[in-house]
Amino acid sequence: MICRARETMARLEVDDQTRGSIGKSIIEKHKVKDRQMGLLDQKPMELAQEIAALDVTAMTPIDALNKLYELNEKAKRI
């Protein structure tokens, strides 16, 4: 959302002749750096499938805690 606001602000600045070069540099800098997650991004689905495939009844408590930690780290990277 912040990325989109930056792009919108930069476009408005590009339209303004006195600030055109500032707006262009903001758009180019954030176009490569920031990426909004698409609706069809596969990483959340992969994580959900991994959770669904778990056999929690066969896991020991320590295995369950370790897997929960691992899944939590993966979720933070999405």
For each residue, the residues with C-beta under 8 A, 3 or more apart:
1: 4 5
2: 5 6 34
3: 6 7 30 34 35 36
4: 1 7 8 36
5: 1 2 8 9
6: 2 3 9 10 26 30 34
7: 3 4 10 11 26 27 30 31
8: 4 5 11 12
9: 5 6 12 13 23 26
10: 6 7 13 14 22 23 24 26 27 30
11: 7 8 14 15 23 27
12: 8 9 15 16 23
13: 9 10 16 19 20 22 23 26
14: 10 11 19 20 23 24 27
15: 11 12 20 23
16: 12 13 19 20 23
17: 20
18:
19: 13 14 16 22 23
20: 13 14 15 16 17 23 24
21: 24 25
22: 10 13 19 25 26
23: 9 10 11 12 13 14 15 16 19 20 26 27
24: 10 14 20 21 27 28
25: 21 22 28 29
26: 6 7 9 10 13 22 23 29 30
27: 7 10 11 14 23 24 30 31
28: 24 25 31 32
29: 25 26 32 33
30: 3 6 7 10 26 27 33 34
31: 7 27 28 34
32: 28 29
33: 29 30
34: 2 3 6 30 31
35: 3
36: 3 4
37: 41 78
38: 41
39:
40:
41: 37 38 44 45
42: 45 46
43: 46 47 78
44: 41 47 48 78
45: 41 42 48 49
46: 42 43 49 50
47: 43 44 50 51 71 74 75 78
48: 44 45 51 52
49: 45 46 52 53
50: 46 47 53 54 71 74
51: 47 48 54 71
52: 48 49
53: 49 50
54: 50 51 59 67
55: 58 59
56: 59 64
57:
58: 55
59: 54 55 56 63 64 67
60: 63 64
61: 64 65
62: 65 66
63: 59 60 66 67
64: 56 59 60 61 67 68
65: 61 62 68 69
66: 62 63 69 70
67: 54 59 63 64 70 71
68: 64 65 71 72
69: 65 66 72 73
70: 66 67 73 74
71: 47 50 51 67 68 74 75
72: 68 69 75 76
73: 69 70 76 77
74: 47 50 70 71 77 78
75: 47 71 72 78
76: 72 73
77: 73 74
78: 37 43 44 47 74 75
